[in-house]
Amino acid sequence: MYLILNQFVKKIPIIVIMKALGMEIVQEVVQMVGRDPRFSALLLPSIEVTGLGLDASCECL
């Protein structure tokens, strides 16, 4: 899942947005979105972004 706004050139992964809003753990985001397999499949690419060093909410801002 990605956030698309006219002000941004690139799509922003939802996980980055959620972490910028203060959610520290990926599990919190998954619980918030729901455990439905359809949503899990959509979140997976965003979750993989966390491997890029965007672990703290301040880094996502």
C-alpha positions as a Python dict, from the first residue, in 0.01 Angstrom:
ca = {
    (1, 'M'): (0, 0, 0),
    (2, 'Y'): (124, 342, -90),
    (3, 'L'): (15, 698, -29),
    (4, 'I'): (-9, 904, -344),
    (5, 'L'): (-35, 1282, -321),
    (6, 'N'): (9, 1543, -590),
    (7, 'Q'): (269, 1722, -377),
    (8, 'F'): (504, 1421, -378),
    (9, 'V'): (691, 1293, -679),
    (10, 'K'): (715, 937, -548),
    (11, 'K'): (467, 701, -386),
    (12, 'I'): (517, 683, -10),
    (13, 'P'): (487, 339, 150),
    (14, 'I'): (207, 327, 407),
    (15, 'I'): (441, 176, 666),
    (16, 'V'): (656, 492, 649),
    (17, 'I'): (349, 711, 701),
    (18, 'M'): (233, 504, 998),
    (19, 'K'): (578, 512, 1157),
    (20, 'A'): (593, 888, 1107),
    (21, 'L'): (263, 907, 1294),
    (22, 'G'): (421, 733, 1592),
    (23, 'M'): (369, 360, 1543),
    (24, 'E'): (701, 202, 1635),
    (25, 'I'): (631, -164, 1564),
    (26, 'V'): (523, -312, 1230),
    (27, 'Q'): (290, -544, 1419),
    (28, 'E'): (92, -239, 1537),
    (29, 'V'): (38, -133, 1177),
    (30, 'V'): (-72, -483, 1076),
    (31, 'Q'): (-317, -499, 1366),
    (32, 'M'): (-453, -156, 1278),
    (33, 'V'): (-509, -244, 912),
    (34, 'G'): (-642, -591, 989),
    (35, 'R'): (-523, -947, 959),
    (36, 'D'): (-714, -1023, 642),
    (37, 'P'): (-477, -1198, 395),
    (38, 'R'): (-578, -953, 123),
    (39, 'F'): (-446, -661, 328),
    (40, 'S'): (-137, -853, 433),
    (41, 'A'): (-46, -904, 68),
    (42, 'L'): (-88, -531, 5),
    (43, 'L'): (120, -435, 309),
    (44, 'L'): (411, -670, 238),
    (45, 'P'): (595, -437, -6),
    (46, 'S'): (563, -151, 244),
    (47, 'I'): (687, -368, 529),
    (48, 'E'): (997, -459, 329),
    (49, 'V'): (1089, -88, 323),
    (50, 'T'): (1162, -106, 697),
    (51, 'G'): (1471, -306, 605),
    (52, 'L'): (1617, 13, 461),
    (53, 'G'): (1693, 159, 803),
    (54, 'L'): (1367, 343, 859),
    (55, 'D'): (1315, 198, 1202),
    (56, 'A'): (1251, 505, 1415),
    (57, 'S'): (953, 731, 1364),
    (58, 'C'): (1180, 1038, 1346),
    (59, 'E'): (1367, 884, 1050),
    (60, 'C'): (1038, 851, 861),
    (61, 'L'): (961, 1219, 903),
}
